[in-house]
């Protein structure tokens, strides 16, 4: 009995640890996975672009909203967003969105999908941008 019980206890601890790791709600996803999410989005999905307004105007993901990472009120604007809806988050290459994802985690956002490599990865994958 003891030989059976110990592996089950270890398995339970591993499952608990893995569950804790995913409870943060922050996931890094490929551009292709982000495209799949945005192509069949839940009704409340927010696509969040944290590049500058000039970068945003050069091309962005469909239905994206822009909050400038470098704006003095960036943190306040981020904190004002609904923490209970899902987000697809991106920037140019992943640096700003990586920092933003950590801030969103500390603010208690429930579900954030950060695009690995940002819009550059999106474009390199041949994925479409919003119609101008």
Residue pairs with C-beta under 8 A, 6 or more apart in sequence:
24 105
25 105
25 109
25 110
25 111
25 112
26 101
26 102
26 104
26 105
26 109
26 112
26 114
27 112
27 113
27 114
28 101
28 113
28 114
28 116
29 37
29 113
29 114
29 115
29 116
30 115
30 116
30 121
30 125
31 115
31 116
31 117
31 121
31 122
31 124
31 125
31 127
32 125
32 127
33 113
34 88
34 90
34 113
34 115
34 122
35 122
35 125
35 127
37 45
37 86
37 88
37 113
38 45
38 47
38 61
38 62
38 63
38 88
41 63
42 86
44 82
44 85
44 86
45 85
45 86
45 87
45 88
46 65
46 81
46 82
46 85
46 86
46 87
46 88
47 61
47 62
47 63
47 64
47 65
47 87
47 88
47 90
48 64
48 65
48 67
48 81
48 87
48 88
48 89
48 90
48 100
49 56
49 60
49 61
49 64
49 65
49 66
49 67
49 90
49 91
49 119
50 66
50 67
50 68
50 69
50 74
50 89
50 90
50 91
50 96
50 97
50 100
51 60
51 66
51 68
51 69
51 91
51 92
51 96
51 119
52 68
52 69
52 70
53 66
53 68
55 92
56 64
56 66
59 119
59 129
59 130
60 66
60 119
60 129
60 130
61 88
61 90
61 119
61 122
61 129
61 130
62 128
62 129
62 130
62 131
63 130
64 130
67 74
67 77
67 78
68 74
69 91
69 96
69 99
69 100
71 77
75 103
78 100
78 103
78 104
78 107
79 107
81 87
81 109
83 107
83 108
83 109
83 110
84 110
85 110
85 111
86 110
86 111
86 112
86 113
87 104
87 109
87 111
87 112
87 113
88 113
88 115
89 97
89 100
89 101
89 104
89 112
89 113
89 114
89 115
90 97
90 114
90 115
90 118
90 119
90 122
91 97
91 100
91 118
91 119
92 118
92 119
92 120
93 117
93 118
93 120
93 121
94 114
94 115
94 116
94 117
94 118
94 121
95 118
96 118
97 114
97 115
97 118
98 114
100 114
101 112
101 114
104 112
105 112
115 121
115 122
117 124
122 129
123 129
